Amino acid sequence: MMPSKGEAAPRGEAFEPSGSSYSQAYLVTQPQRLLFVSGQVPADEAGKVPEGFDAQCRLVWANIARRLADAGMALTDIAKVHIFLSSRDYRAANTVIRHEVLGGHSPAITIIIAEIFDEAWLLEIDVIACA
């Protein structure tokens, strides 16, 4: 995915990119800023949680994009992603939506199947970004 107008160019290099928005490793050289984004959950600003995995996953990525923007960063600045899924059943949808959101950007990613803090949440995602 090419950066859109006003969006930062990628700061690193993906090693063995998969073609579905992740790589085996992601090298960042001389970053000036690092941003550690806490686990983002599928709740909007009013605390409302949408029904269904697809809607929740898109909302989590929107929340991440908002946190990045707050720091003057973009999705292409992400170097590492941890995705916590409440069920293996969501693996395929997670891959499709992640690729939809990240396009050709391929940060290092770890996906973990885990119980999530709130039973209504079907996933949680944290990221590390650099610029």
Secondary structure, 3 states (H helix, E strand, C coil): CCCCCCCCCCCEEEEEECCCCCEEEEEECCCCCEEEEEEECCCCCCCCCCCCHHHHHHHHHHHHHHHHHHCCCCHHHEEEEEEEECCHHHHHHHHHHHHHHHCCCCCEEEEEECCCCCCCCCEEEEEEEEC
